[in-house]
Amino acid sequence: MAHAVSVRLDDEAVGALNRLTSTGLSQSEAIRSALVDAADRLHDMVSLATEARALEADEFDRAEMLAIAEMMESLRAEG
C-alpha cells in the first residue's frame, strides 16, 4: 500500500537525490531505495554491536583471542 510523505530537503539532501536520480531512478524510487538501505544499515550496525557485546562478555572467547594473539606475537618475534 502506498503512503505519501512530504519532506523539505536541504542542499545536501538535494545533492544526494540528484546523484541518485542521475542513475535513471525516479525521485520516488531513489527516496524509497535510500530509506530501505538506511534502515538495513542501521539494523546491521545494531546487530553487529549486539554481537560484539556478546563476544566481549564471553570469557572463553576472550581467553582464546588472547592465546591466539600471544601465539601470533611469538611467531612474529621468531621471524
Secondary structure, DSSP 8 states (H G I E B T S, - for coil): ----------HHHHHHHHHHHTTT--HHHHHHHHHHHHHHHHHHHHHHHHHHHHHHH-HHHHHHHHHHHHHHHHHHHH-
